[in-house]
Every structure is written in structure tokens, then in C-alpha cells.
Amino acid sequence: MEQGWEECAEAAMTHLLRTSLAKSTKEAVGLSTQLTALTDTGKLKKHIGLVCERLARGGRLNKDK
């Protein structure tokens, strides 16, 4: 599978939402490192919005919470 910027961005946003920007430890469970081909960019758009929203509310991108 050829990886485009969309797949890389989706993987990065998902990783952030499940680690540094997770609302609870429950969200941090079930990490997957598999990249899958995007058929629709709606999911990517939603994840970018969630990352921006959590950063705007004071979320931090450091490992130590």
C-alpha cells in the first residue's frame, strides 16, 4: 500500500488522541500502529478538529501528564 499524506496525518492524529490528548485512560487503551488506506477524508477532518479543540482547551503534547 502506498502511503500518502492523508494516511500519515490520520495515524498522527489518532496517536495524539489516544496518548497525549486522551481525555481518560479508557481512551488510551487499544493502540494500533497499522496504517490503512483512507477512502473518505471525513474521518481525518474530524480527528484534526478534535486535536485542535483539545489543544485550544489547554491540552498539552508532552508525555508527562
All heavy atoms as TSV, in Angstrom:
chain	resi	resn	atom	element	x	y	z
A	1	MET	N	N	0.844	-1.179	0.000
A	1	MET	CA	C	0.000	0.000	0.000
A	1	MET	C	C	0.886	1.236	0.000
A	1	MET	O	O	1.826	1.354	0.757
A	1	MET	CB	C	-0.893	-0.004	1.254
A	1	MET	CG	C	-1.697	1.259	1.392
A	1	MET	SD	S	-2.712	1.296	2.872
A	1	MET	CE	C	-1.647	2.168	3.979
A	2	GLU	N	N	0.579	2.174	-0.847
A	2	GLU	CA	C	1.307	3.427	-0.889
A	2	GLU	C	C	0.711	4.371	0.151
A	2	GLU	O	O	-0.500	4.518	0.257
A	2	GLU	CB	C	1.186	4.053	-2.271
A	2	GLU	CG	C	2.043	5.279	-2.424
A	2	GLU	CD	C	2.022	5.812	-3.838
A	2	GLU	OE1	O	1.958	4.996	-4.772
A	2	GLU	OE2	O	2.054	7.031	-3.989
A	3	GLN	N	N	1.593	4.989	0.916
A	3	GLN	CA	C	1.134	5.898	1.960
A	3	GLN	C	C	1.189	7.327	1.444
A	3	GLN	O	O	2.206	7.779	0.961
A	3	GLN	CB	C	2.019	5.792	3.194
A	3	GLN	CG	C	1.966	4.470	3.870
A	3	GLN	CD	C	2.960	4.412	5.017
A	3	GLN	OE1	O	3.776	5.289	5.179
A	3	GLN	NE2	N	2.876	3.367	5.803
A	4	GLY	N	N	0.091	8.001	1.565
A	4	GLY	CA	C	0.030	9.404	1.217
A	4	GLY	C	C	0.037	10.245	2.483
A	4	GLY	O	O	0.083	9.717	3.602
A	5	TRP	N	N	-0.040	11.537	2.309
A	5	TRP	CA	C	-0.021	12.423	3.477
A	5	TRP	C	C	-1.265	12.234	4.327
A	5	TRP	O	O	-1.229	12.408	5.547
A	5	TRP	CB	C	0.150	13.881	3.054
A	5	TRP	CG	C	-1.034	14.457	2.345
A	5	TRP	CD1	C	-1.264	14.487	1.018
A	5	TRP	CD2	C	-2.160	15.090	2.960
A	5	TRP	NE1	N	-2.461	15.084	0.745
A	5	TRP	CE2	C	-3.036	15.476	1.927
A	5	TRP	CE3	C	-2.519	15.358	4.273
A	5	TRP	CZ2	C	-4.253	16.123	2.179
A	5	TRP	CZ3	C	-3.725	16.003	4.514
A	5	TRP	CH2	C	-4.574	16.380	3.469
A	6	GLU	N	N	-2.364	11.837	3.684
A	6	GLU	CA	C	-3.601	11.653	4.436
A	6	GLU	C	C	-3.478	10.515	5.449
A	6	GLU	O	O	-3.892	10.654	6.596
A	6	GLU	CB	C	-4.783	11.373	3.496
A	6	GLU	CG	C	-5.117	12.503	2.557
A	6	GLU	CD	C	-4.443	12.343	1.193
A	6	GLU	OE1	O	-3.458	11.579	1.087
A	6	GLU	OE2	O	-4.904	12.994	0.246
A	7	GLU	N	N	-2.890	9.398	5.017
A	7	GLU	CA	C	-2.726	8.257	5.911
A	7	GLU	C	C	-1.769	8.595	7.055
A	7	GLU	O	O	-2.013	8.226	8.207
A	7	GLU	CB	C	-2.208	7.033	5.142
A	7	GLU	CG	C	-3.242	6.384	4.251
A	7	GLU	CD	C	-3.414	7.080	2.894
A	7	GLU	OE1	O	-2.581	7.933	2.534
A	7	GLU	OE2	O	-4.384	6.761	2.208
A	8	CYS	N	N	-0.693	9.300	6.736
A	8	CYS	CA	C	0.272	9.700	7.777
A	8	CYS	C	C	-0.372	10.668	8.769
A	8	CYS	O	O	-0.183	10.541	9.985
A	8	CYS	CB	C	1.500	10.343	7.145
A	8	CYS	SG	S	2.491	9.192	6.203
A	9	ALA	N	N	-1.132	11.626	8.267
A	9	ALA	CA	C	-1.794	12.595	9.143
A	9	ALA	C	C	-2.844	11.908	10.016
A	9	ALA	O	O	-2.958	12.202	11.211
A	9	ALA	CB	C	-2.439	13.707	8.311
A	10	GLU	N	N	-3.598	10.974	9.456
A	10	GLU	CA	C	-4.611	10.239	10.224
A	10	GLU	C	C	-3.953	9.431	11.339
A	10	GLU	O	O	-4.435	9.422	12.474
A	10	GLU	CB	C	-5.418	9.320	9.303
A	10	GLU	CG	C	-6.378	8.392	10.010
A	10	GLU	CD	C	-7.465	9.093	10.816
A	10	GLU	OE1	O	-7.778	10.271	10.539
A	10	GLU	OE2	O	-7.997	8.464	11.736
A	11	ALA	N	N	-2.845	8.774	11.026
A	11	ALA	CA	C	-2.135	7.991	12.037
A	11	ALA	C	C	-1.615	8.907	13.151
A	11	ALA	O	O	-1.706	8.568	14.332
A	11	ALA	CB	C	-0.976	7.226	11.396
A	12	ALA	N	N	-1.096	10.064	12.791
A	12	ALA	CA	C	-0.578	11.007	13.790
A	12	ALA	C	C	-1.701	11.559	14.673
A	12	ALA	O	O	-1.553	11.639	15.900
A	12	ALA	CB	C	0.159	12.148	13.100
A	13	MET	N	N	-2.822	11.949	14.073
A	13	MET	CA	C	-3.943	12.489	14.846
A	13	MET	C	C	-4.515	11.420	15.782
A	13	MET	O	O	-4.810	11.697	16.950
A	13	MET	CB	C	-5.060	12.991	13.924
A	13	MET	CG	C	-4.701	14.152	13.030
A	13	MET	SD	S	-4.206	15.627	13.906
A	13	MET	CE	C	-2.513	15.751	13.374
A	14	THR	N	N	-4.642	10.198	15.288
A	14	THR	CA	C	-5.158	9.109	16.110
A	14	THR	C	C	-4.219	8.831	17.276
A	14	THR	O	O	-4.664	8.631	18.409
A	14	THR	CB	C	-5.354	7.836	15.257
A	14	THR	OG1	O	-6.262	8.140	14.203
A	14	THR	CG2	C	-5.909	6.696	16.080
A	15	HIS	N	N	-2.918	8.847	17.008
A	15	HIS	CA	C	-1.942	8.619	18.069
A	15	HIS	C	C	-2.054	9.702	19.147
A	15	HIS	O	O	-2.057	9.397	20.340
A	15	HIS	CB	C	-0.526	8.581	17.489
A	15	HIS	CG	C	0.529	8.391	18.520
A	15	HIS	ND1	N	0.754	7.177	19.130
A	15	HIS	CD2	C	1.400	9.263	19.072
A	15	HIS	CE1	C	1.726	7.316	20.006
A	15	HIS	NE2	N	2.141	8.572	19.986
A	16	LEU	N	N	-2.149	10.954	18.739
A	16	LEU	CA	C	-2.287	12.051	19.709
A	16	LEU	C	C	-3.556	11.902	20.540
A	16	LEU	O	O	-3.539	12.100	21.759
A	16	LEU	CB	C	-2.297	13.407	19.003
A	16	LEU	CG	C	-0.968	13.907	18.487
A	16	LEU	CD1	C	-1.169	15.178	17.670
A	16	LEU	CD2	C	-0.004	14.154	19.631
A	17	LEU	N	N	-4.656	11.565	19.884
A	17	LEU	CA	C	-5.932	11.436	20.594
A	17	LEU	C	C	-5.932	10.264	21.564
A	17	LEU	O	O	-6.674	10.269	22.541
A	17	LEU	CB	C	-7.083	11.300	19.595
A	17	LEU	CG	C	-7.401	12.567	18.805
A	17	LEU	CD1	C	-8.343	12.249	17.659
A	17	LEU	CD2	C	-7.961	13.654	19.703
A	18	ARG	N	N	-5.089	9.273	21.317
A	18	ARG	CA	C	-5.042	8.107	22.194
A	18	ARG	C	C	-3.913	8.161	23.214
A	18	ARG	O	O	-3.820	7.270	24.049
A	18	ARG	CB	C	-4.905	6.847	21.355
A	18	ARG	CG	C	-6.148	6.557	20.563
A	18	ARG	CD	C	-6.012	5.265	19.821
A	18	ARG	NE	N	-7.252	4.952	19.107
A	18	ARG	CZ	C	-7.380	3.960	18.264
A	18	ARG	NH1	N	-6.353	3.181	18.010
A	18	ARG	NH2	N	-8.527	3.753	17.656
A	19	THR	N	N	-3.064	9.181	23.139
A	19	THR	CA	C	-1.955	9.278	24.096
A	19	THR	C	C	-2.004	10.626	24.807
A	19	THR	O	O	-2.714	10.777	25.786
A	19	THR	CB	C	-0.596	9.068	23.402
A	19	THR	OG1	O	-0.441	10.007	22.333
A	19	THR	CG2	C	-0.460	7.656	22.861
A	20	SER	N	N	-1.286	11.591	24.310
A	20	SER	CA	C	-1.145	12.897	24.970
A	20	SER	C	C	-2.466	13.617	25.179
A	20	SER	O	O	-2.653	14.293	26.185
A	20	SER	CB	C	-0.226	13.807	24.153
A	20	SER	OG	O	1.040	13.232	24.022
A	21	LEU	N	N	-3.375	13.506	24.229
A	21	LEU	CA	C	-4.627	14.263	24.300
A	21	LEU	C	C	-5.827	13.410	24.701
A	21	LEU	O	O	-6.969	13.837	24.550
A	21	LEU	CB	C	-4.903	14.951	22.958
A	21	LEU	CG	C	-3.858	15.985	22.531
A	21	LEU	CD1	C	-4.194	16.521	21.147
A	21	LEU	CD2	C	-3.758	17.116	23.536
A	22	ALA	N	N	-5.592	12.210	25.210
A	22	ALA	CA	C	-6.695	11.350	25.651
A	22	ALA	C	C	-7.382	11.985	26.851
A	22	ALA	O	O	-6.727	12.499	27.752
A	22	ALA	CB	C	-6.176	9.963	26.015
A	23	LYS	N	N	-8.694	11.991	26.858
A	23	LYS	CA	C	-9.454	12.569	27.976
A	23	LYS	C	C	-9.348	11.698	29.221
A	23	LYS	O	O	-9.412	12.196	30.331
A	23	LYS	CB	C	-10.929	12.720	27.599
A	23	LYS	CG	C	-11.190	13.849	26.642
A	23	LYS	CD	C	-12.681	13.998	26.421
A	23	LYS	CE	C	-12.991	15.185	25.551
A	23	LYS	NZ	N	-14.425	15.328	25.328
A	24	SER	N	N	-9.216	10.407	29.021
A	24	SER	CA	C	-9.143	9.483	30.156
A	24	SER	C	C	-8.244	8.315	29.781
A	24	SER	O	O	-7.871	8.147	28.621
A	24	SER	CB	C	-10.536	8.975	30.510
A	24	SER	OG	O	-11.034	8.192	29.444
A	25	THR	N	N	-7.917	7.508	30.769
A	25	THR	CA	C	-7.110	6.332	30.485
A	25	THR	C	C	-7.887	5.320	29.648
A	25	THR	O	O	-7.294	4.525	28.932
A	25	THR	CB	C	-6.633	5.661	31.794
A	25	THR	OG1	O	-7.766	5.371	32.604
A	25	THR	CG2	C	-5.671	6.547	32.540
A	26	LYS	N	N	-9.204	5.384	29.708
A	26	LYS	CA	C	-10.034	4.486	28.912
A	26	LYS	C	C	-9.828	4.740	27.411
A	26	LYS	O	O	-9.800	3.819	26.612
A	26	LYS	CB	C	-11.504	4.678	29.281
A	26	LYS	CG	C	-12.439	3.707	28.624
A	26	LYS	CD	C	-13.864	3.930	29.096
A	26	LYS	CE	C	-14.815	2.971	28.426
A	26	LYS	NZ	N	-16.194	3.180	28.831
A	27	GLU	N	N	-9.662	6.020	27.022
A	27	GLU	CA	C	-9.422	6.366	25.626
A	27	GLU	C	C	-8.048	5.916	25.161
A	27	GLU	O	O	-7.821	5.732	23.981
A	27	GLU	CB	C	-9.536	7.880	25.410
A	27	GLU	CG	C	-10.918	8.381	25.216
A	27	GLU	CD	C	-10.948	9.843	24.799
A	27	GLU	OE1	O	-9.881	10.434	24.558
A	27	GLU	OE2	O	-12.044	10.395	24.718
A	28	ALA	N	N	-7.107	5.782	26.081
A	28	ALA	CA	C	-5.735	5.438	25.729
A	28	ALA	C	C	-5.545	3.942	25.480
A	28	ALA	O	O	-4.484	3.510	25.081
A	28	ALA	CB	C	-4.786	5.903	26.831
A	29	VAL	N	N	-6.572	3.152	25.692
A	29	VAL	CA	C	-6.481	1.706	25.513
A	29	VAL	C	C	-6.671	1.344	24.041
A	29	VAL	O	O	-7.404	1.995	23.322
A	29	VAL	CB	C	-7.550	0.996	26.382
A	29	VAL	CG1	C	-7.552	-0.491	26.150
A	29	VAL	CG2	C	-7.336	1.324	27.836
A	30	GLY	N	N	-5.994	0.302	23.613
A	30	GLY	CA	C	-6.210	-0.216	22.264
A	30	GLY	C	C	-5.426	0.502	21.191
A	30	GLY	O	O	-5.954	0.762	20.122
A	31	LEU	N	N	-4.161	0.796	21.454
A	31	LEU	CA	C	-3.329	1.456	20.455
A	31	LEU	C	C	-3.026	0.514	19.304
A	31	LEU	O	O	-2.671	-0.634	19.501
A	31	LEU	CB	C	-2.024	1.946	21.084
A	31	LEU	CG	C	-2.146	3.056	22.105
A	31	LEU	CD1	C	-0.783	3.374	22.705
A	31	LEU	CD2	C	-2.733	4.301	21.491
A	32	SER	N	N	-3.162	1.002	18.107
A	32	SER	CA	C	-2.871	0.226	16.912
A	32	SER	C	C	-1.920	1.033	16.039
A	32	SER	O	O	-2.078	2.240	15.890
A	32	SER	CB	C	-4.156	-0.062	16.149
A	32	SER	OG	O	-3.859	-0.668	14.919
A	33	THR	N	N	-0.948	0.370	15.464
A	33	THR	CA	C	0.026	1.075	14.638
A	33	THR	C	C	-0.169	0.807	13.156
A	33	THR	O	O	0.652	1.196	12.350
A	33	THR	CB	C	1.461	0.675	15.044
A	33	THR	OG1	O	1.579	-0.731	14.915
A	33	THR	CG2	C	1.779	1.120	16.445
A	34	GLN	N	N	-1.234	0.132	12.785
A	34	GLN	CA	C	-1.471	-0.185	11.384
A	34	GLN	C	C	-2.012	1.024	10.636
A	34	GLN	O	O	-2.930	1.698	11.103
A	34	GLN	CB	C	-2.470	-1.320	11.251
A	34	GLN	CG	C	-1.911	-2.672	11.611
A	34	GLN	CD	C	-2.925	-3.765	11.333
A	34	GLN	OE1	O	-4.124	-3.527	11.416
A	34	GLN	NE2	N	-2.440	-4.931	11.001
A	35	LEU	N	N	-1.417	1.278	9.468
A	35	LEU	CA	C	-1.934	2.318	8.588
A	35	LEU	C	C	-2.881	1.662	7.592
A	35	LEU	O	O	-2.572	0.620	7.025
A	35	LEU	CB	C	-0.805	2.996	7.818
A	35	LEU	CG	C	0.112	3.917	8.605
A	35	LEU	CD1	C	1.176	4.486	7.682
A	35	LEU	CD2	C	-0.662	5.045	9.244
A	36	THR	N	N	-4.025	2.261	7.414
A	36	THR	CA	C	-4.977	1.750	6.434
A	36	THR	C	C	-5.275	2.852	5.427
A	36	THR	O	O	-5.192	4.038	5.740
A	36	THR	CB	C	-6.290	1.313	7.113
A	36	THR	OG1	O	-6.827	2.421	7.836
A	36	THR	CG2	C	-6.052	0.155	8.073
A	37	ALA	N	N	-5.593	2.450	4.228
A	37	ALA	CA	C	-5.890	3.407	3.177
A	37	ALA	C	C	-7.186	4.142	3.505
A	37	ALA	O	O	-8.173	3.530	3.926
A	37	ALA	CB	C	-6.023	2.698	1.835
A	38	LEU	N	N	-7.160	5.450	3.343
A	38	LEU	CA	C	-8.366	6.246	3.587
A	38	LEU	C	C	-9.223	6.260	2.332
A	38	LEU	O	O	-8.745	6.555	1.248
A	38	LEU	CB	C	-7.996	7.689	3.951
A	38	LEU	CG	C	-7.402	7.933	5.318
A	38	LEU	CD1	C	-7.068	9.403	5.491
A	38	LEU	CD2	C	-8.358	7.513	6.400
A	39	THR	N	N	-10.478	5.938	2.501
A	39	THR	CA	C	-11.410	6.010	1.383
A	39	THR	C	C	-12.212	7.302	1.447
A	39	THR	O	O	-12.750	7.745	0.449
A	39	THR	CB	C	-12.372	4.806	1.391
A	39	THR	OG1	O	-13.032	4.765	2.649
A	39	THR	CG2	C	-11.609	3.511	1.176
A	40	ASP	N	N	-12.262	7.897	2.634
A	40	ASP	CA	C	-13.007	9.130	2.843
A	40	ASP	C	C	-12.211	9.998	3.817
A	40	ASP	O	O	-11.761	9.517	4.853
A	40	ASP	CB	C	-14.386	8.815	3.420
A	40	ASP	CG	C	-15.217	10.058	3.663
A	40	ASP	OD1	O	-14.958	11.090	3.014
A	40	ASP	OD2	O	-16.127	9.997	4.499
A	41	THR	N	N	-12.042	11.259	3.507
A	41	THR	CA	C	-11.264	12.146	4.376
A	41	THR	C	C	-12.095	12.736	5.511
A	41	THR	O	O	-11.579	13.508	6.300
A	41	THR	CB	C	-10.640	13.293	3.549
A	41	THR	OG1	O	-11.678	13.987	2.862
A	41	THR	CG2	C	-9.613	12.769	2.569
A	42	GLY	N	N	-13.346	12.357	5.624
A	42	GLY	CA	C	-14.199	12.862	6.700
A	42	GLY	C	C	-13.670	12.503	8.078
A	42	GLY	O	O	-13.714	13.304	9.009
A	43	LYS	N	N	-13.157	11.282	8.215
A	43	LYS	CA	C	-12.603	10.825	9.490
A	43	LYS	C	C	-11.365	11.650	9.851
A	43	LYS	O	O	-11.189	12.050	10.995
A	43	LYS	CB	C	-12.255	9.344	9.381
A	43	LYS	CG	C	-11.796	8.703	10.649
A	43	LYS	CD	C	-11.579	7.210	10.411
A	43	LYS	CE	C	-11.040	6.513	11.618
A	43	LYS	NZ	N	-10.790	5.093	11.366
A	44	LEU	N	N	-10.514	11.911	8.866
A	44	LEU	CA	C	-9.324	12.732	9.086
A	44	LEU	C	C	-9.722	14.140	9.512
A	44	LEU	O	O	-9.168	14.689	10.467
A	44	LEU	CB	C	-8.466	12.778	7.823
A	44	LEU	CG	C	-7.268	13.725	7.846
A	44	LEU	CD1	C	-6.303	13.382	8.965
A	44	LEU	CD2	C	-6.568	13.703	6.498
A	45	LYS	N	N	-10.696	14.712	8.838
A	45	LYS	CA	C	-11.168	16.058	9.171
A	45	LYS	C	C	-11.696	16.110	10.604
A	45	LYS	O	O	-11.399	17.042	11.357
A	45	LYS	CB	C	-12.265	16.473	8.187
A	45	LYS	CG	C	-12.770	17.876	8.386
A	45	LYS	CD	C	-13.809	18.220	7.329
A	45	LYS	CE	C	-14.379	19.585	7.560
A	45	LYS	NZ	N	-15.409	19.934	6.587
A	46	LYS	N	N	-12.434	15.094	11.013
A	46	LYS	CA	C	-12.978	15.021	12.370
A	46	LYS	C	C	-11.845	14.944	13.392
A	46	LYS	O	O	-11.867	15.639	14.409
A	46	LYS	CB	C	-13.891	13.806	12.504
A	46	LYS	CG	C	-14.456	13.611	13.890
A	46	LYS	CD	C	-15.305	12.368	13.967
A	46	LYS	CE	C	-15.752	12.128	15.399
A	46	LYS	NZ	N	-16.477	10.867	15.527
A	47	HIS	N	N	-10.845	14.106	13.132
A	47	HIS	CA	C	-9.734	13.951	14.065
A	47	HIS	C	C	-8.892	15.217	14.167
A	47	HIS	O	O	-8.444	15.578	15.254
A	47	HIS	CB	C	-8.870	12.753	13.669
A	47	HIS	CG	C	-9.518	11.446	13.996
A	47	HIS	ND1	N	-9.092	10.251	13.468
A	47	HIS	CD2	C	-10.568	11.132	14.796
A	47	HIS	CE1	C	-9.846	9.270	13.934
A	47	HIS	NE2	N	-10.752	9.793	14.731
A	48	ILE	N	N	-8.676	15.908	13.058
A	48	ILE	CA	C	-7.948	17.182	13.097
A	48	ILE	C	C	-8.717	18.182	13.956
A	48	ILE	O	O	-8.140	18.891	14.779
A	48	ILE	CB	C	-7.707	17.733	11.675
A	48	ILE	CG1	C	-6.695	16.853	10.941
A	48	ILE	CG2	C	-7.211	19.182	11.730
A	48	ILE	CD1	C	-6.533	17.177	9.477
A	49	GLY	N	N	-10.030	18.219	13.797
A	49	GLY	CA	C	-10.866	19.108	14.599
A	49	GLY	C	C	-10.795	18.786	16.083
A	49	GLY	O	O	-10.707	19.682	16.922
A	50	LEU	N	N	-10.820	17.494	16.423
A	50	LEU	CA	C	-10.731	17.083	17.826
A	50	LEU	C	C	-9.381	17.463	18.432
A	50	LEU	O	O	-9.320	17.941	19.570
A	50	LEU	CB	C	-10.944	15.575	17.955
A	50	LEU	CG	C	-12.368	15.073	17.805
A	50	LEU	CD1	C	-12.391	13.547	17.733
A	50	LEU	CD2	C	-13.229	15.559	18.956
A	51	VAL	N	N	-8.298	17.258	17.684
A	51	VAL	CA	C	-6.969	17.629	18.182
A	51	VAL	C	C	-6.901	19.134	18.424
A	51	VAL	O	O	-6.452	19.586	19.478
A	51	VAL	CB	C	-5.860	17.162	17.210
A	51	VAL	CG1	C	-4.524	17.803	17.552
A	51	VAL	CG2	C	-5.735	15.652	17.238
A	52	CYS	N	N	-7.374	19.922	17.465
A	52	CYS	CA	C	-7.366	21.381	17.620
A	52	CYS	C	C	-8.210	21.818	18.809
A	52	CYS	O	O	-7.811	22.695	19.578
A	52	CYS	CB	C	-7.849	22.057	16.339
A	52	CYS	SG	S	-6.714	21.873	14.958
A	53	GLU	N	N	-9.374	21.207	18.987
A	53	GLU	CA	C	-10.268	21.538	20.095
A	53	GLU	C	C	-9.614	21.238	21.440
A	53	GLU	O	O	-9.660	22.040	22.368
A	53	GLU	CB	C	-11.567	20.744	19.956
A	53	GLU	CG	C	-12.570	20.989	21.052
A	53	GLU	CD	C	-13.812	20.123	20.881
A	53	GLU	OE1	O	-14.299	20.016	19.743
A	53	GLU	OE2	O	-14.268	19.555	21.887
A	54	ARG	N	N	-8.989	20.071	21.549
A	54	ARG	CA	C	-8.351	19.702	22.819
A	54	ARG	C	C	-7.132	20.571	23.111
A	54	ARG	O	O	-6.872	20.898	24.271
A	54	ARG	CB	C	-7.996	18.220	22.815
A	54	ARG	CG	C	-9.265	17.370	22.875
A	54	ARG	CD	C	-8.993	15.910	22.987
A	54	ARG	NE	N	-10.242	15.154	22.852
A	54	ARG	CZ	C	-10.313	13.852	22.899
A	54	ARG	NH1	N	-9.223	13.120	23.085
A	54	ARG	NH2	N	-11.476	13.251	22.762
A	55	LEU	N	N	-6.405	20.970	22.082
A	55	LEU	CA	C	-5.275	21.880	22.291
A	55	LEU	C	C	-5.776	23.263	22.712
A	55	LEU	O	O	-5.183	23.905	23.579
A	55	LEU	CB	C	-4.427	21.985	21.027
A	55	LEU	CG	C	-3.579	20.765	20.686
A	55	LEU	CD1	C	-2.939	20.936	19.317
A	55	LEU	CD2	C	-2.541	20.513	21.757
A	56	ALA	N	N	-6.863	23.717	22.120
A	56	ALA	CA	C	-7.438	25.020	22.460
A	56	ALA	C	C	-7.943	25.046	23.910
A	56	ALA	O	O	-7.940	26.094	24.552
A	56	ALA	CB	C	-8.569	25.373	21.515
A	57	ARG	N	N	-8.356	23.895	24.409
A	57	ARG	CA	C	-8.841	23.810	25.795
A	57	ARG	C	C	-7.717	23.597	26.799
A	57	ARG	O	O	-7.972	23.333	27.974
A	57	ARG	CB	C	-9.838	22.658	25.917
A	57	ARG	CG	C	-11.138	22.931	25.204
A	57	ARG	CD	C	-12.099	21.802	25.453
A	57	ARG	NE	N	-13.362	22.035	24.760
A	57	ARG	CZ	C	-14.353	21.178	24.747
A	57	ARG	NH1	N	-14.233	20.015	25.374
A	57	ARG	NH2	N	-15.451	21.464	24.115
A	58	GLY	N	N	-6.484	23.690	26.341
A	58	GLY	CA	C	-5.355	23.585	27.253
A	58	GLY	C	C	-4.643	22.248	27.247
A	58	GLY	O	O	-3.802	21.997	28.116
A	59	GLY	N	N	-4.951	21.406	26.281
A	59	GLY	CA	C	-4.253	20.117	26.185
A	59	GLY	C	C	-2.786	20.332	25.894
A	59	GLY	O	O	-2.400	21.324	25.269
A	60	ARG	N	N	-1.964	19.427	26.365
A	60	ARG	CA	C	-0.524	19.531	26.158
A	60	ARG	C	C	-0.019	18.310	25.404
A	60	ARG	O	O	-0.570	17.233	25.524
A	60	ARG	CB	C	0.198	19.651	27.498
A	60	ARG	CG	C	-0.196	20.924	28.214
A	60	ARG	CD	C	0.566	21.041	29.510
A	60	ARG	NE	N	0.132	22.231	30.197
A	60	ARG	CZ	C	0.921	23.285	30.364
A	60	ARG	NH1	N	2.152	23.283	29.928
A	60	ARG	NH2	N	0.450	24.344	31.000
A	61	LEU	N	N	1.060	18.516	24.651
A	61	LEU	CA	C	1.623	17.447	23.838
A	61	LEU	C	C	2.873	16.840	24.465
A	61	LEU	O	O	3.717	16.311	23.764
A	61	LEU	CB	C	1.966	17.973	22.442
A	61	LEU	CG	C	0.774	18.431	21.610
A	61	LEU	CD1	C	1.245	18.960	20.274
A	61	LEU	CD2	C	-0.214	17.308	21.416
A	62	ASN	N	N	2.967	16.878	25.783
A	62	ASN	CA	C	4.125	16.255	26.418
A	62	ASN	C	C	3.744	14.883	26.951
A	62	ASN	O	O	2.577	14.558	27.132
A	62	ASN	CB	C	4.688	17.141	27.537
A	62	ASN	CG	C	3.653	17.495	28.595
A	62	ASN	OD1	O	2.560	16.971	28.583
A	62	ASN	ND2	N	4.005	18.362	29.478
A	63	LYS	N	N	4.748	14.066	27.211
A	63	LYS	CA	C	4.498	12.706	27.685
A	63	LYS	C	C	4.031	12.680	29.127
A	63	LYS	O	O	3.279	11.809	29.528
A	63	LYS	CB	C	5.756	11.854	27.546
A	63	LYS	CG	C	6.123	11.561	26.128
A	63	LYS	CD	C	7.222	10.534	26.070
A	63	LYS	CE	C	8.558	11.209	26.211
A	63	LYS	NZ	N	9.691	10.291	26.029
A	64	ASP	N	N	4.472	13.632	29.934
A	64	ASP	CA	C	4.124	13.660	31.352
A	64	ASP	C	C	2.835	14.426	31.556
A	64	ASP	O	O	2.746	15.594	31.237
A	64	ASP	CB	C	5.235	14.334	32.164
A	64	ASP	CG	C	6.558	13.643	31.967
A	64	ASP	OD1	O	6.553	12.411	31.836
A	64	ASP	OD2	O	7.590	14.341	31.945
A	65	LYS	N	N	1.825	13.751	32.086
A	65	LYS	CA	C	0.548	14.419	32.341
A	65	LYS	C	C	0.460	14.879	33.746
A	65	LYS	O	O	0.856	14.319	34.659
A	65	LYS	CB	C	-0.608	13.472	32.033
A	65	LYS	CG	C	-0.934	13.490	30.574
A	65	LYS	CD	C	-2.317	12.943	30.378
A	65	LYS	CE	C	-2.861	13.503	29.096
A	65	LYS	NZ	N	-4.211	13.233	28.889
